[in-house]
Protein backbone atom coordinates (compact mmCIF):
# COMPACT_ATOMS: atom_id res chain seq x y z
CA UNK A 1 0.00 0.00 0.00
CA UNK A 2 2.77 2.43 0.91
CA UNK A 3 4.65 1.52 -2.26
CA UNK A 4 1.57 2.27 -4.43
CA UNK A 5 1.12 5.65 -2.72
CA UNK A 6 4.82 6.44 -3.35
CA UNK A 7 4.51 5.47 -7.03
CA UNK A 8 1.41 7.63 -7.48
CA UNK A 9 3.09 10.65 -5.87
CA UNK A 10 6.28 10.12 -7.85
CA UNK A 11 4.31 9.89 -11.11
CA UNK A 12 2.43 13.08 -10.28
CA UNK A 13 5.68 14.90 -9.43
CA UNK A 14 7.40 13.62 -12.60
CA UNK A 15 4.45 14.74 -14.76
CA UNK A 16 4.50 18.20 -13.17
CA UNK A 17 8.27 18.54 -13.61
CA UNK A 18 8.14 17.44 -17.25
CA UNK A 19 5.26 19.82 -18.01
CA UNK A 20 7.17 22.70 -16.41
CA UNK A 21 10.30 21.97 -18.41
CA UNK A 22 8.39 21.73 -21.68
CA UNK A 23 6.59 24.99 -20.99
CA UNK A 24 9.87 26.82 -20.40
CA UNK A 25 11.48 25.22 -23.45
CA UNK A 26 8.60 26.12 -25.77
CA UNK A 27 8.22 29.67 -24.50
CA UNK A 28 11.88 30.53 -24.87
CA UNK A 29 12.54 30.72 -21.15
CA UNK A 30 13.78 34.19 -20.30
CA UNK A 31 11.35 36.18 -22.39
CA UNK A 32 13.65 36.67 -25.34
CA UNK A 33 11.86 35.49 -28.39
CA UNK A 34 11.89 35.86 -32.06
CA UNK A 35 9.52 37.19 -34.61
CA UNK A 36 8.78 36.24 -38.21
CA UNK A 37 8.32 39.36 -40.32
CA UNK A 38 6.81 39.37 -43.80
CA UNK A 39 5.23 41.76 -46.24
CA UNK A 40 5.61 43.48 -49.60
CA UNK A 41 7.98 46.28 -50.58
CA UNK A 42 6.53 48.43 -53.35
CA UNK A 43 6.28 51.97 -54.69
CA UNK A 44 3.10 51.18 -56.63
CA UNK A 45 5.12 48.59 -58.53
CA UNK A 46 6.93 45.84 -56.66
CA UNK A 47 10.55 46.32 -55.62
CA UNK A 48 12.16 43.05 -56.76
CA UNK A 49 15.60 42.30 -55.30
CA UNK A 50 15.35 45.03 -52.68
CA UNK A 51 17.40 44.60 -49.51
CA UNK A 52 15.08 44.48 -46.49
CA UNK A 53 16.63 45.08 -43.08
CA UNK A 54 14.89 44.77 -39.72
CA UNK A 55 15.91 45.97 -36.29
CA UNK A 56 13.60 44.70 -33.58
CA UNK A 57 13.47 45.54 -29.91
CA UNK A 58 16.04 43.53 -27.96
CA UNK A 59 17.37 41.89 -31.11
CA UNK A 60 20.03 41.99 -33.75
CA UNK A 61 19.79 43.40 -37.26
CA UNK A 62 18.52 40.91 -39.85
CA UNK A 63 18.57 41.18 -43.64
CA UNK A 64 16.67 39.54 -46.51
CA UNK A 65 15.94 40.16 -50.18
CA UNK A 66 12.55 40.62 -51.81
CA UNK A 67 11.42 38.20 -54.51
CA UNK A 68 10.24 39.15 -58.02
CA UNK A 69 6.89 40.32 -56.59
CA UNK A 70 8.40 42.42 -53.79
CA UNK A 71 7.59 39.87 -51.08
CA UNK A 72 9.98 39.45 -48.17
CA UNK A 73 10.16 37.23 -45.12
CA UNK A 74 12.76 37.13 -42.41
CA UNK A 75 13.23 35.89 -38.87
CA UNK A 76 14.45 38.31 -36.24
CA UNK A 77 15.93 37.29 -32.91
CA UNK A 78 14.20 40.23 -31.21
CA UNK A 79 10.66 41.07 -30.21
CA UNK A 80 8.13 43.55 -31.61
CA UNK A 81 8.12 46.44 -32.42
CA UNK A 82 10.54 46.32 -35.36
CA UNK A 83 11.81 49.06 -37.67
CA UNK A 84 12.00 47.79 -41.25
CA UNK A 85 13.96 49.35 -44.12
CA UNK A 86 13.85 48.44 -47.81
CA UNK A 87 16.43 49.69 -50.30
CA UNK A 88 16.44 49.22 -54.04
CA UNK A 89 18.97 51.41 -55.81
CA UNK A 90 18.35 55.00 -54.68
CA UNK A 91 14.88 54.16 -53.30
CA UNK A 92 14.85 53.82 -49.52
CA UNK A 93 11.59 53.19 -47.63
CA UNK A 94 10.79 52.47 -43.99
CA UNK A 95 7.98 50.80 -42.05
CA UNK A 96 7.22 49.64 -38.52
CA UNK A 97 5.92 46.22 -37.47
CA UNK A 98 3.98 46.25 -34.21
CA UNK A 99 1.97 43.78 -32.21
CA UNK A 100 2.45 41.29 -29.44
CA UNK A 101 2.85 37.92 -31.14
CA UNK A 102 5.61 36.04 -32.86
CA UNK A 103 4.57 36.94 -36.41
CA UNK A 104 3.95 40.32 -37.98
CA UNK A 105 3.08 41.54 -41.42
CA UNK A 106 4.39 44.93 -42.47
CA UNK A 107 4.28 46.31 -45.99
CA UNK A 108 6.89 48.88 -46.99
CA UNK A 109 5.76 51.71 -49.27
CA UNK A 110 5.88 55.49 -49.74
CA UNK A 111 2.83 55.67 -47.42
CA UNK A 112 4.62 53.85 -44.59
CA UNK A 113 7.69 56.02 -45.25
CA UNK A 114 5.56 59.13 -44.68
CA UNK A 115 4.14 57.70 -41.46
CA UNK A 116 7.56 56.71 -40.07
CA UNK A 117 9.11 60.06 -40.94
C-alpha positions as a printed NumPy array, in Angstrom:
array([[  0.   ,   0.   ,   0.   ],
       [  2.768,   2.428,   0.909],
       [  4.645,   1.521,  -2.258],
       [  1.572,   2.266,  -4.434],
       [  1.123,   5.651,  -2.718],
       [  4.819,   6.437,  -3.349],
       [  4.513,   5.468,  -7.03 ],
       [  1.408,   7.633,  -7.482],
       [  3.086,  10.653,  -5.873],
       [  6.28 ,  10.123,  -7.854],
       [  4.307,   9.894, -11.114],
       [  2.429,  13.078, -10.278],
       [  5.684,  14.897,  -9.434],
       [  7.402,  13.618, -12.598],
       [  4.448,  14.74 , -14.759],
       [  4.501,  18.202, -13.17 ],
       [  8.274,  18.536, -13.612],
       [  8.14 ,  17.439, -17.249],
       [  5.259,  19.82 , -18.01 ],
       [  7.165,  22.704, -16.407],
       [ 10.3  ,  21.971, -18.415],
       [  8.389,  21.726, -21.68 ],
       [  6.587,  24.995, -20.986],
       [  9.871,  26.819, -20.397],
       [ 11.481,  25.224, -23.451],
       [  8.598,  26.123, -25.766],
       [  8.219,  29.666, -24.502],
       [ 11.877,  30.526, -24.873],
       [ 12.54 ,  30.718, -21.146],
       [ 13.784,  34.188, -20.3  ],
       [ 11.352,  36.177, -22.387],
       [ 13.649,  36.665, -25.343],
       [ 11.857,  35.494, -28.39 ],
       [ 11.886,  35.856, -32.058],
       [  9.523,  37.187, -34.611],
       [  8.785,  36.245, -38.21 ],
       [  8.321,  39.36 , -40.322],
       [  6.809,  39.37 , -43.797],
       [  5.232,  41.761, -46.238],
       [  5.608,  43.484, -49.599],
       [  7.98 ,  46.278, -50.583],
       [  6.526,  48.429, -53.351],
       [  6.277,  51.967, -54.694],
       [  3.1  ,  51.182, -56.63 ],
       [  5.123,  48.593, -58.53 ],
       [  6.931,  45.836, -56.664],
       [ 10.546,  46.32 , -55.619],
       [ 12.16 ,  43.051, -56.76 ],
       [ 15.597,  42.297, -55.303],
       [ 15.35 ,  45.03 , -52.681],
       [ 17.401,  44.599, -49.511],
       [ 15.082,  44.483, -46.491],
       [ 16.634,  45.082, -43.076],
       [ 14.894,  44.774, -39.719],
       [ 15.913,  45.968, -36.288],
       [ 13.596,  44.697, -33.576],
       [ 13.47 ,  45.544, -29.906],
       [ 16.044,  43.531, -27.963],
       [ 17.372,  41.889, -31.108],
       [ 20.031,  41.986, -33.754],
       [ 19.787,  43.404, -37.26 ],
       [ 18.516,  40.906, -39.851],
       [ 18.57 ,  41.179, -43.643],
       [ 16.671,  39.54 , -46.506],
       [ 15.937,  40.159, -50.185],
       [ 12.549,  40.618, -51.812],
       [ 11.418,  38.201, -54.507],
       [ 10.245,  39.146, -58.023],
       [  6.888,  40.321, -56.586],
       [  8.403,  42.423, -53.793],
       [  7.586,  39.866, -51.078],
       [  9.979,  39.454, -48.166],
       [ 10.162,  37.229, -45.122],
       [ 12.762,  37.134, -42.407],
       [ 13.234,  35.887, -38.873],
       [ 14.445,  38.313, -36.244],
       [ 15.928,  37.292, -32.914],
       [ 14.197,  40.23 , -31.209],
       [ 10.655,  41.071, -30.212],
       [  8.125,  43.548, -31.608],
       [  8.122,  46.439, -32.418],
       [ 10.54 ,  46.318, -35.358],
       [ 11.807,  49.056, -37.672],
       [ 11.998,  47.793, -41.252],
       [ 13.963,  49.346, -44.117],
       [ 13.849,  48.438, -47.813],
       [ 16.426,  49.688, -50.298],
       [ 16.445,  49.218, -54.043],
       [ 18.968,  51.413, -55.814],
       [ 18.347,  55.   , -54.682],
       [ 14.878,  54.156, -53.302],
       [ 14.847,  53.816, -49.52 ],
       [ 11.594,  53.187, -47.632],
       [ 10.789,  52.472, -43.986],
       [  7.976,  50.804, -42.05 ],
       [  7.221,  49.637, -38.525],
       [  5.923,  46.224, -37.467],
       [  3.983,  46.252, -34.215],
       [  1.972,  43.778, -32.209],
       [  2.454,  41.293, -29.443],
       [  2.847,  37.924, -31.14 ],
       [  5.612,  36.035, -32.865],
       [  4.573,  36.942, -36.41 ],
       [  3.946,  40.315, -37.979],
       [  3.079,  41.54 , -41.424],
       [  4.391,  44.932, -42.472],
       [  4.285,  46.307, -45.988],
       [  6.89 ,  48.883, -46.995],
       [  5.755,  51.71 , -49.273],
       [  5.877,  55.49 , -49.738],
       [  2.833,  55.673, -47.423],
       [  4.623,  53.848, -44.594],
       [  7.693,  56.016, -45.248],
       [  5.557,  59.126, -44.684],
       [  4.141,  57.702, -41.456],
       [  7.557,  56.714, -40.066],
       [  9.111,  60.063, -40.943]])
